[in-house]
Amino acid sequence: MSRQGLTTAAVIATAAHVADEVGLDRLTLALVAERSGVSLPALYKHVDGLEAARRGVTLLATGELTERMTAVAAGRAGREALAAIAAAYRDYAVQHPGRYAATTRAPAVGDTEHEQLGAAAVALIEAALASYAAVDVHAIRYVRSVLHGFVSLETGGGFGLPVSLDTTFAACVDAMHAALTDWTTP
């Protein structure tokens, strides 16, 4: 079973859809091959294995998330930029949980393509938050940690109380704004 016109990009896109459906940790090449309409051996013409497929999903997702945050941050500063980036981050994680999980993977040593995508994401956040006096890598890690913690709990079903998640998320953005306003690196 072979499908003419199948490309590496198409395989990675299919892997991303599968990851969103079943979770990045449950992504298999067998599922990707099935969804691509090819045999598993035919899939290896386009990816070198499961780790290569996961890396491809990571690159795709990191680029997508950075593009979304860039689009909403344009022309904004301070709390407005922070809130826009936070909302885009949350929306992406909710809409694409498997892809989002891939964005949390650190680049392998020497993976310059992944390193460059990660650096672009950090640079975007740094530029958007530049109006805060002391934004540094520690402040960016803080923002990422708060957002990741919230969306991980939300997408993982960790918030069981019948209280508005949007209200809680807005409170988190307010708390990050207050922390960044008075940020000092220890």
MONORPE-V524457 format. One record per helix or strand of 2 or more residues. SS is the DSSP state (H for helix, E for strand). FROM is the first residue (numbers start at 1). LEN is the number of residues. If there is no record, write none. Layout:
BEGIN
ss	from	len
SS	FROM	LEN
SS	FROM	LEN
END
This chain:
BEGIN
ss	from	len
H	8	15
H	24	3
H	29	8
H	40	4
H	50	24
H	78	18
H	97	7
H	112	17
H	137	19
H	165	17
END
